[in-house]
């Protein structure tokens, strides 16, 4: 067996592991906390989602942080202090009751408000990037006030 | 009979699309001749000189109330592999004229004039056409030219005064036959309504497929009537808001490539995509200036979104707004002197106009609700917009001074108007709400409506569609 074949195997194994990990994270996000016997690995995305809270919500057409959003961001800041190697991206999102271009800017404003708060808590800005998807990445697919409330968010993901 | 050929080459920006057409004006069998005068380059075609004895032009308002009855029998002369074109050319012309709402093509089943009689004499059987109420008649003859090219000779006849009012021959590669049909429909529109048509145009839009939580969006381009659809991007990245360059075969759009949402330019001839400038934040909502030398867009920074203009030759940026608010969706007036845009500087989304240098900002929308996505009519007299009410949205128009607001369409989500080149028709997209929490029932479709609010029609697309932009004429 030559080394090239070995390399190919290694790549395949990495891809598989990666896929499995993503799957777990997605399931966890979707179904809420389902505590595995051992619990998520401290400092992992799963740990962040389950034990800290990866998202905050906004009022309609607003980017001001609600009190409960600040509490979530306080926990996020503490967690990021604890795991200084972790980098995150904050994605700002909007409900479907706004126009596409405006919502892109509004989603960015929400992501910036989130990021600015966490940075003010002492987390290095270099560890945080932001992006806005406007109304293009809804987490709730219905067309109800409840679904829209869920879609007005900023979601932080471990990079 | 004399036949004079003017080998005028039309503005052909795309190699695939535009290179192979030649237009000649054909002398008529009857004494009255109208010469088509296609523009030699980039600019829109000039109106044909009004020739003595030409038809009385019916204005558009009258045609809306009473669409012009027109007969478009199958063309003749196409033989062998070209035989299908006899019917197909007539069909494309018929669809164009019917869809615009200003013409009423007469059902061919009602035709009494034998086709052979015309083919032999070259003169319409006037009374037969008059008997079925035709006010105008379109005839066409197809002949094979050299290689794979065809020659299509078209004549427009005014039935009551019994005269030919236009005769034009097109020579082109056979694969461009649909364009010839659209150009003929444009010639009919222009000759009978006194305004340039808009059928020889394309639409670029965003096609969406897949589950709502994982939509795949691609840039798509098609003829105005839905034919010749092709996809420009492969769906790897989210793409939004494509807009045509006014003169070159180029599109400005927004891409999330590499998770860096930025404005790009897409070269339709080569397929090359190029990032437009280096920016700290997101760039969005691009539109070309009317001269095509720059792009006006929005760029985000520090929670705000500001409007910039980027010179395409030098890459130099100039910041036009700095309100700390969300300023997006800028669009130039057709003379390039002013820019209309969307801003929430007053508390919620409204429409504002400023001079092209950023000075003299004033609000123009004062109706109920929020206002967004302003676009300036190519005629300069109207601004189309999206109005967001509490439960429903509208597409509407107002004058640039904010007066004369009229709502043209309403729905759960109607958004993003774009004008056809003559300013008579607006295309936008209509999204339906989900029926349940799974997202079932959601659709997104392109729709056209006349600027008076009549003749609303869905534009056929094979997938969900949004973000339409109408090309210039002949592009």
Interface residues (C-beta under 8 A of the other chain):
Chain A: X61 X63 X89 X96 X97 X98 X99 X100 X101 X102 X104 X105 X106 X108 X109 X112 X113 X116 X131 X132 X133 X136 X137 X138 X139 X140 X141 X142 X143 X144 X147
Chain B: X212 X213 X215 X217 X238 X240 X241 X254 X256 X259 X261 X281 X282 X284 X285 X298 X300 X302 X303 X304 X305 X326 X328 X329 X342 X344 X348 X349 X372 X373 X386 X388 X412 X413 X415 X416 X431 X433 X434 X436 X437 X438 X439 X442 X466 X467
